[in-house]
Amino acid sequence: MALNKDNKFINFLIKYKKDIKHILLCVLGSFVLAFATAVFLTPADVVAGGISGIGIIVNHYLEPIAGFNVVDIVVWSLNIILFVISFIFLGKKFTINTLISTFVFPAFLTLIMRTGMFNFIIEYFDIATVPENTRYIVLLLAGIFGGIFVGIGVAVTFLGDGSTGGLDVLCFVCYKYLHIKVSITSFLFDGIIIFVSAFVIPNHVIPAFVGVLSALLSAIVIDVMYVRTNNACIIDIVTTHYKEIDDYIIKVLDRTSTIMNAEGGFSKKKYKLVRFVVDKRSLPEIRDQIAKIDNKAFVTVSSANLVLGEGFLPIRVKEKKSKK
């Protein structure tokens, strides 16, 4: 009987192996992101954008009133508000993808901040207590380590096919209704948050520059861990709405496509096969957009080990040196 139960459990693990892996990666990524925020960025008052950056700005004014650090409370509040906005404007499917990070990240943030489990590290980066002559060194180290760990956390979450939630929701709302690329709005929002911090927090100009450095390091780590290891994929779409899909590929994704004639093997109906290559970061938004254009389309996605040509790696042919 026990063996039978074990077999059922093993079959369950095998069946949902991929889903379990994605969930674990999202949870791990959320923990690393919370670790970076609570241990490095918050104690040093380094604003590197995102929801946590807003939390640090708000905390500067509310902590003297409340008598305790409120960064995690601000993050909880904003994440819940953005989760509701996501459900209203982006639909249930996208919102479910952000579910884990929306609640697990602030939960880990509260756990680290309220239990003191990493106080032995935090005390070295608490900008309010470090000696004056080492303050800028501590600030710089906090920005460097915070940026690296934020990048690792976000990349791991992406590898789990998840989203970090937060301001990503607003980025996708802007993409859906204003057709502005997510990468552009993400950079814009983070830039605004860092810029604002330099003016609303007294003597925060230098920490703001450290925040820019931290955000840059985070982007580099994400690029190395996620983008370069999952750089491109080939998408084939069999559809009758090929014109609308091709317009989306060209005008929104800023890519081009190849369109081929196709015929259903059983139905003998005439279709078009639209093929294009993109980086894997764009898959969630592409999938949602294709569903809106043609929810009966047949879509296949495959990894591309190497892509050469315009928009990707250049085609290079080494010239043989002539022997003299």
C-alpha positions as a Python dict, from the first residue, in 0.01 Angstrom:
ca = {
    (1, 'M'): (0, 0, 0),
    (2, 'A'): (285, 234, 95),
    (3, 'L'): (458, 148, -231),
    (4, 'N'): (144, 239, -423),
    (5, 'K'): (129, 575, -249),
    (6, 'D'): (496, 632, -325),
    (7, 'N'): (434, 548, -689),
    (8, 'K'): (150, 801, -704),
    (9, 'F'): (373, 1063, -548),
    (10, 'I'): (655, 987, -791),
    (11, 'N'): (412, 994, -1085),
    (12, 'F'): (286, 1330, -960),
    (13, 'L'): (642, 1466, -948),
    (14, 'I'): (716, 1333, -1295),
    (15, 'K'): (394, 1474, -1439),
    (16, 'Y'): (440, 1819, -1290),
    (17, 'K'): (820, 1823, -1289),
    (18, 'K'): (840, 2127, -1512),
    (19, 'D'): (578, 2323, -1317),
    (20, 'I'): (744, 2239, -985),
    (21, 'K'): (1080, 2349, -1120),
    (22, 'H'): (935, 2681, -1235),
    (23, 'I'): (769, 2742, -898),
    (24, 'L'): (1089, 2662, -708),
    (25, 'L'): (1291, 2895, -932),
    (26, 'C'): (1037, 3176, -879),
    (27, 'V'): (1047, 3126, -501),
    (28, 'L'): (1429, 3116, -500),
    (29, 'G'): (1446, 3427, -719),
    (30, 'S'): (1204, 3610, -488),
    (31, 'F'): (1417, 3518, -185),
    (32, 'V'): (1739, 3644, -346),
    (33, 'L'): (1559, 3965, -450),
    (34, 'A'): (1430, 4015, -93),
    (35, 'F'): (1778, 3940, 44),
    (36, 'A'): (1934, 4208, -177),
    (37, 'T'): (1669, 4463, -81),
    (38, 'A'): (1669, 4399, 295),
    (39, 'V'): (2041, 4336, 351),
    (40, 'F'): (2211, 4583, 115),
    (41, 'L'): (1982, 4844, -42),
    (42, 'T'): (1747, 4933, 244),
    (43, 'P'): (2009, 4974, 523),
    (44, 'A'): (2223, 5192, 295),
    (45, 'D'): (1924, 5391, 159),
    (46, 'V'): (2025, 5304, -198),
    (47, 'V'): (1734, 5362, -436),
    (48, 'A'): (1787, 5150, -748),
    (49, 'G'): (1433, 5176, -885),
    (50, 'G'): (1141, 4936, -859),
    (51, 'I'): (886, 4894, -582),
    (52, 'S'): (1158, 4863, -319),
    (53, 'G'): (1299, 5198, -432),
    (54, 'I'): (963, 5363, -373),
    (55, 'G'): (951, 5189, -35),
    (56, 'I'): (1288, 5337, 64),
    (57, 'I'): (1174, 5687, -38),
    (58, 'V'): (846, 5660, 154),
    (59, 'N'): (1025, 5509, 455),
    (60, 'H'): (1246, 5815, 484),
    (61, 'Y'): (937, 6018, 580),
    (62, 'L'): (726, 5757, 760),
    (63, 'E'): (990, 5589, 978),
    (64, 'P'): (1028, 5892, 1212),
    (65, 'I'): (650, 5890, 1259),
    (66, 'A'): (597, 5513, 1286),
    (67, 'G'): (911, 5450, 1487),
    (68, 'F'): (1016, 5153, 1271),
    (69, 'N'): (1122, 5073, 914),
    (70, 'V'): (817, 5050, 685),
    (71, 'V'): (982, 4949, 354),
    (72, 'D'): (825, 4601, 358),
    (73, 'I'): (481, 4744, 442),
    (74, 'V'): (502, 4985, 147),
    (75, 'V'): (612, 4698, -80),
    (76, 'W'): (321, 4482, 40),
    (77, 'S'): (71, 4765, -22),
    (78, 'L'): (198, 4856, -369),
    (79, 'N'): (227, 4494, -479),
    (80, 'I'): (-133, 4421, -382),
    (81, 'I'): (-256, 4736, -561),
    (82, 'L'): (-59, 4646, -874),
    (83, 'F'): (-184, 4287, -854),
    (84, 'V'): (-542, 4417, -870),
    (85, 'I'): (-450, 4651, -1158),
    (86, 'S'): (-295, 4353, -1339),
    (87, 'F'): (-611, 4148, -1297),
    (88, 'I'): (-829, 4432, -1429),
    (89, 'F'): (-618, 4547, -1724),
    (90, 'L'): (-402, 4246, -1816),
    (91, 'G'): (-633, 3956, -1739),
    (92, 'K'): (-621, 3644, -1526),
    (93, 'K'): (-352, 3460, -1723),
    (94, 'F'): (-84, 3726, -1689),
    (95, 'T'): (-178, 3792, -1327),
    (96, 'I'): (-132, 3426, -1234),
    (97, 'N'): (224, 3443, -1373),
    (98, 'T'): (301, 3724, -1125),
    (99, 'L'): (117, 3559, -833),
    (100, 'I'): (420, 3394, -670),
    (101, 'S'): (651, 3695, -676),
    (102, 'T'): (371, 3937, -584),
    (103, 'F'): (325, 3773, -244),
    (104, 'V'): (640, 3565, -186),
    (105, 'F'): (885, 3853, -240),
    (106, 'P'): (729, 4086, 22),
    (107, 'A'): (683, 3785, 255),
    (108, 'F'): (1056, 3709, 237),
    (109, 'L'): (1131, 4081, 273),
    (110, 'T'): (927, 4098, 594),
    (111, 'L'): (1086, 3776, 722),
    (112, 'I'): (1440, 3907, 675),
    (113, 'M'): (1366, 4257, 807),
    (114, 'R'): (1159, 4155, 1111),
    (115, 'T'): (1342, 3845, 1235),
    (116, 'G'): (1694, 3985, 1217),
    (117, 'M'): (1819, 3666, 1053),
    (118, 'F'): (2084, 3858, 857),
    (119, 'N'): (2158, 4133, 1108),
    (120, 'F'): (2521, 4023, 1123),
    (121, 'I'): (2550, 4147, 761),
    (122, 'I'): (2302, 4434, 777),
    (123, 'E'): (2494, 4606, 1059),
    (124, 'Y'): (2789, 4661, 824),
    (125, 'F'): (2569, 4838, 566),
    (126, 'D'): (2351, 5049, 798),
    (127, 'I'): (2442, 5392, 668),
    (128, 'A'): (2305, 5559, 982),
    (129, 'T'): (2555, 5390, 1214),
    (130, 'V'): (2873, 5350, 1007),
    (131, 'P'): (3161, 5593, 1077),
    (132, 'E'): (3169, 5909, 867),
    (133, 'N'): (3508, 5828, 712),
    (134, 'T'): (3385, 5495, 571),
    (135, 'R'): (3032, 5599, 475),
    (136, 'Y'): (3089, 5635, 100),
    (137, 'I'): (3280, 5307, 81),
    (138, 'V'): (2994, 5127, 256),
    (139, 'L'): (2745, 5303, 30),
    (140, 'L'): (2935, 5191, -281),
    (141, 'L'): (2966, 4831, -159),
    (142, 'A'): (2595, 4821, -74),
    (143, 'G'): (2510, 4941, -425),
    (144, 'I'): (2741, 4689, -588),
    (145, 'F'): (2629, 4385, -387),
    (146, 'G'): (2265, 4497, -394),
    (147, 'G'): (2270, 4534, -773),
    (148, 'I'): (2438, 4197, -826),
    (149, 'F'): (2195, 4009, -601),
    (150, 'V'): (1891, 4191, -746),
    (151, 'G'): (2008, 4083, -1092),
    (152, 'I'): (2051, 3724, -977),
    (153, 'G'): (1704, 3722, -818),
    (154, 'V'): (1531, 3865, -1123),
    (155, 'A'): (1720, 3634, -1362),
    (156, 'V'): (1634, 3323, -1160),
    (157, 'T'): (1268, 3428, -1155),
    (158, 'F'): (1276, 3477, -1533),
    (159, 'L'): (1436, 3133, -1576),
    (160, 'G'): (1132, 2997, -1391),
    (161, 'D'): (907, 3163, -1652),
    (162, 'G'): (780, 3396, -1383),
    (163, 'S'): (760, 3770, -1340),
    (164, 'T'): (880, 3982, -1051),
    (165, 'G'): (547, 4162, -1054),
    (166, 'G'): (565, 4514, -913),
    (167, 'L'): (625, 4783, -1174),
    (168, 'D'): (636, 4517, -1448),
    (169, 'V'): (258, 4536, -1432),
    (170, 'L'): (258, 4905, -1526),
    (171, 'C'): (510, 4835, -1801),
    (172, 'F'): (282, 4574, -1958),
    (173, 'V'): (-22, 4801, -1918),
    (174, 'C'): (167, 5071, -2111),
    (175, 'Y'): (262, 4815, -2371),
    (176, 'K'): (-96, 4692, -2409),
    (177, 'Y'): (-264, 5031, -2439),
    (178, 'L'): (12, 5265, -2560),
    (179, 'H'): (224, 5011, -2754),
    (180, 'I'): (542, 5123, -2578),
    (181, 'K'): (802, 4850, -2539),
    (182, 'V'): (835, 4700, -2191),
    (183, 'S'): (1212, 4755, -2184),
    (184, 'I'): (1163, 5128, -2248),
    (185, 'T'): (897, 5184, -1979),
    (186, 'S'): (1092, 4970, -1729),
    (187, 'F'): (1402, 5185, -1779),
    (188, 'L'): (1189, 5501, -1763),
    (189, 'F'): (1013, 5409, -1437),
    (190, 'D'): (1337, 5309, -1265),
    (191, 'G'): (1505, 5626, -1386),
    (192, 'I'): (1222, 5844, -1253),
    (193, 'I'): (1232, 5674, -911),
    (194, 'I'): (1610, 5722, -880),
    (195, 'F'): (1585, 6082, -1005),
    (196, 'V'): (1308, 6167, -758),
    (197, 'S'): (1505, 6015, -469),
    (198, 'A'): (1791, 6259, -533),
    (199, 'F'): (1558, 6552, -463),
    (200, 'V'): (1307, 6434, -204),
    (201, 'I'): (1564, 6274, 30),
    (202, 'P'): (1808, 6530, 177),
    (203, 'N'): (2176, 6483, 84),
    (204, 'H'): (2086, 6195, -147),
    (205, 'V'): (2260, 6299, -468),
    (206, 'I'): (2559, 6066, -425),
    (207, 'P'): (2341, 5771, -312),
    (208, 'A'): (2131, 5834, -625),
    (209, 'F'): (2440, 5789, -842),
    (210, 'V'): (2514, 5468, -652),
    (211, 'G'): (2155, 5365, -728),
    (212, 'V'): (2224, 5414, -1100),
    (213, 'L'): (2534, 5195, -1067),
    (214, 'S'): (2335, 4933, -879),
    (215, 'A'): (2061, 4928, -1145),
    (216, 'L'): (2327, 4899, -1418),
    (217, 'L'): (2496, 4605, -1244),
    (218, 'S'): (2157, 4439, -1204),
    (219, 'A'): (2090, 4472, -1578),
    (220, 'I'): (2433, 4326, -1660),
    (221, 'V'): (2377, 4025, -1433),
    (222, 'I'): (2033, 3963, -1588),
    (223, 'D'): (2189, 3984, -1932),
    (224, 'V'): (2460, 3731, -1844),
    (225, 'M'): (2238, 3487, -1653),
    (226, 'Y'): (1916, 3501, -1853),
    (227, 'V'): (1940, 3680, -2184),
    (228, 'R'): (2263, 3522, -2305),
    (229, 'T'): (2173, 3173, -2186),
    (230, 'N'): (1823, 3197, -2334),
    (231, 'N'): (1892, 3441, -2610),
    (232, 'A'): (1665, 3348, -2896),
    (233, 'C'): (1380, 3128, -3003),
    (234, 'I'): (1205, 3052, -3331),
    (235, 'I'): (828, 3097, -3337),
    (236, 'D'): (611, 2936, -3604),
    (237, 'I'): (247, 3042, -3624),
    (238, 'V'): (-4, 2869, -3850),
    (239, 'T'): (-290, 3113, -3890),
    (240, 'T'): (-544, 3275, -4118),
    (241, 'H'): (-482, 3614, -3953),
    (242, 'Y'): (-128, 3644, -4081),
    (243, 'K'): (-155, 4010, -4182),
    (244, 'E'): (-245, 4126, -3829),
    (245, 'I'): (26, 3907, -3675),
    (246, 'D'): (284, 4030, -3924),
    (247, 'D'): (190, 4392, -3847),
    (248, 'Y'): (240, 4320, -3476),
    (249, 'I'): (582, 4160, -3541),
    (250, 'I'): (703, 4452, -3752),
    (251, 'K'): (546, 4752, -3576),
    (252, 'V'): (556, 4643, -3211),
    (253, 'L'): (836, 4386, -3183),
    (254, 'D'): (1052, 4569, -3439),
    (255, 'R'): (1134, 4237, -3609),
    (256, 'T'): (1069, 4092, -3949),
    (257, 'S'): (916, 3761, -4048),
    (258, 'T'): (897, 3496, -4317),
    (259, 'I'): (551, 3402, -4448),
    (260, 'M'): (495, 3066, -4617),
    (261, 'N'): (192, 2888, -4759),
    (262, 'A'): (60, 2601, -4547),
    (263, 'E'): (-218, 2344, -4582),
    (264, 'G'): (-393, 2145, -4313),
    (265, 'G'): (-309, 1777, -4352),
    (266, 'F'): (-654, 1661, -4246),
    (267, 'S'): (-879, 1960, -4318),
    (268, 'K'): (-701, 2062, -4643),
    (269, 'K'): (-767, 2423, -4545),
    (270, 'K'): (-529, 2691, -4664),
    (271, 'Y'): (-323, 2875, -4401),
    (272, 'K'): (-14, 3090, -4375),
    (273, 'L'): (287, 2997, -4164),
    (274, 'V'): (451, 3302, -4007),
    (275, 'R'): (804, 3244, -3878),
    (276, 'F'): (1015, 3492, -3683),
    (277, 'V'): (1296, 3497, -3427),
    (278, 'V'): (1291, 3688, -3097),
    (279, 'D'): (1461, 3676, -2760),
    (280, 'K'): (1283, 3462, -2502),
    (281, 'R'): (1208, 3754, -2272),
    (282, 'S'): (933, 3859, -2512),
    (283, 'L'): (752, 3523, -2509),
    (284, 'P'): (483, 3602, -2246),
    (285, 'E'): (368, 3920, -2418),
    (286, 'I'): (388, 3758, -2765),
    (287, 'R'): (178, 3462, -2652),
    (288, 'D'): (-90, 3692, -2510),
    (289, 'Q'): (-96, 3908, -2822),
    (290, 'I'): (-125, 3610, -3059),
    (291, 'A'): (-415, 3480, -2852),
    (292, 'K'): (-592, 3815, -2894),
    (293, 'I'): (-537, 3822, -3270),
    (294, 'D'): (-617, 3455, -3341),
    (295, 'N'): (-701, 3225, -3051),
    (296, 'K'): (-723, 2932, -3294),
    (297, 'A'): (-369, 2974, -3423),
    (298, 'F'): (-127, 2682, -3398),
    (299, 'V'): (198, 2801, -3239),
    (300, 'T'): (527, 2620, -3191),
    (301, 'V'): (832, 2761, -3013),
    (302, 'S'): (1181, 2615, -3039),
    (303, 'S'): (1519, 2728, -2904),
    (304, 'A'): (1776, 2867, -3143),
    (305, 'N'): (2133, 2775, -3056),
    (306, 'L'): (2276, 3039, -3288),
    (307, 'V'): (2114, 3322, -3481),
    (308, 'L'): (2317, 3524, -3729),
    (309, 'G'): (2204, 3830, -3918),
    (310, 'E'): (2052, 4172, -3865),
    (311, 'G'): (1930, 4228, -3510),
    (312, 'F'): (2133, 3936, -3373),
    (313, 'L'): (2496, 3829, -3404),
    (314, 'P'): (2675, 3953, -3715),
    (315, 'I'): (2780, 3709, -3986),
    (316, 'R'): (3155, 3716, -3983),
    (317, 'V'): (3388, 3538, -4220),
    (318, 'K'): (3752, 3540, -4119),
    (319, 'E'): (3979, 3620, -4407),
    (320, 'K'): (4280, 3395, -4438),
    (321, 'K'): (4603, 3583, -4415),
    (322, 'S'): (4818, 3533, -4718),
    (323, 'K'): (5162, 3396, -4651),
    (324, 'K'): (5439, 3621, -4756),
}
